């Protein structure tokens, strides 16, 4: 099985990719709307086909990427039936099974943080994805979205902490950078739900947290009740419109050599190799401006900010780093030439050999 834990820094949300290597089918648990391009890039690079997105609950701190992924991949949108969201293509109930290839996750209803919280347990019970129901040494709040301390206590004790001791528990969030825990650890060390804590202790604790509501709640909850579909607005484009580009999982946009050739002088070309390389046997692209990578950040004012910019090097490695630096410098239309000059020459495309 292929497993990846992904992270959205803005909301401290973990997204989980589960893939069946033999069939190429995959699930995404708790995708984030703004991170859909990242998730698509990873699926493509791993050769996986997304068959479903699963949300552990109707989130209050970020908008789900379920609808956006469904539009791109044809993946089914799965969410708890009791959530009553629009656009759900599979309404999940306790003990349902969601398959991907020869593998599956079992659905466990774990209400308490919200009334529609679900925990997803891998078929061999080696992993469980608990959303905001059970966090690492903590738990989700219970003071809105039909939350209930008593229900949450029963959910965690009855549906999660009864899993095998060595079952890995993956939460929906962590605000300290901790990525995983186990059933045995939480049963022993969770200060809210572990040890000798009873339902009275837990209810008294949760009823007196007095936390402010999440900043994105007014936006996120209505959007998530539509499974992330925008309300009367066009969805953002996954790809820039100035050229056919591919987003790599590293976050760098790439352009193929033939696509760059067809753009002609509509783009700026910046070669970040050294002077000697610029005029060596590989040559350089027609119209390219030589700015070695070591000088790039000092010379960004030499480029037009309202005109697309393609970065080139020998193999595409240095130019990928240059793309990152230019993006950080505020350039919004930047792409890396895939494979660099080696790929360009390998496709027998025209070059200049004289120094500019």
Residue, then its C-alpha position, 0 to 999 in steps of 0.5 A: x500500500x502507498x501511504x502519504x501524510x500531507x500538511x496544510x500550514x494555514x489550517x494545520x490540517x493533515x490530509x492522508x493519501x491511501x493507494x493500492x499499488x496493484x490497482x492504482x486506486x486511491x483515497x484522499x482523507x480530509x483534502x483541503x481546497x487550496x491544496x488540490x493542485x498539490x494533491x493532483x500533482x502527487x497522484x500523477x507522480x505516483x501513478x494513482x487514480x483517485x476514486x473517492x474523497x472522505x471527509x471525517x466531518x464538516x470542517x469549521x477551520x478550512x474548506x474541503x477539496x472534495x468537490x474540486x477533486x471530483x470535478x478534476x478526477x471524477x472521484x466520489x464525494x463521501x461524507x457522513x449521512x447525518x451531516x446533511x451536506x449537498x453534493x454528497x455522492x456516498x452518504x456514509x454510515x457506521x460500519x460501511x466499507x469504502x474500497x480502493x483496489x484490493x484494500x478498504x477502510x471501515x467507517x466508524x461513527x464517532x460523533x461528539x466533536x460534531x454530530x457527523x464525525x467519522x473515523x476511518x479504520x484500515x482493513x488490517x486495523x494497523x491505522x485509523x484516521x480520527x479527524x478531530x474526534x481524537x487528537x494526539x494527547x487531546x480531542x476536538x472541542x464539543x461546543x458547536x455543530x451539535x457537539x456533545x462531551x458525552x457522545x465524544x467520550x463514548x465514541x473515543x472509548x468505544x470505537x477508537x481506544x478498543x482498536x489494537x494497542x499498536x494501531x497507529x492513530x492519525x489525527x485531522x490536525x496537530x498544532x505542534x508538528x506531531x504526526x502520529x500516535x498509537x492506541x496504547x499511548x492515548x489510552x494511557x497518556x491522553x489527559x482528557x480521555x485516557x487513564x482513569x478519566x470518567x465521563x463526569x471528569x471529561x464533561x466537566x473539563x470540556x464544558x469549561x474550555x471557553x474557546x473562541x470559535x475558529x476564524x474561518x467558521x462562518x466561511x468554512x461550514x457553509x462551504x463544506x455543507x456544499x462539499x466545497x463547491x463555490x457559491x455562485x463564483x467560478x472555481x479557481x483555475x488549477x493551471x495558469x492560463x498563459x501556457x500548458x504547464x504541469x505542477x510537480x509535487x515539489x510545487x514547481x510549475x514545468x513547461x515542456x520544450x515544444x510548448x515553450x518553442x511555440x510561445x516564441x517571444x511572448x515569454x522571457x527566458x532566463x538561463x541560470x547557468x554559468x557563463x562558460x555553460x551558456x556557450x558550451x556544446x549545449x548552447x542556449x535558447x534563442x533570446x535567453x538572458x544569462x543570469x547565474x543562479x548565484x546572482x538571481x535574487x540581486x537582479x530580479x529588477x531586470x525582469x518584467x513582472x507582467x510577462x511570463x518567465x521561463x527559467x532554464x539550466x542544464x538539467x532543470x534542477x538549478x532552474x527549479x530552485x530559481x523558479x522558487x526564488x522568483x516566486x518568492x520575489x513576487x513573480x506570479x507567472x514562472x515556469x521551469x523548462x522540464x529537463x533543461x537544455x539536455x531535454x531541449x537538445x535531445x528533442x533536436x530543437x534550435x539553439x544559439x551557440x554564441x554568447x549574448 
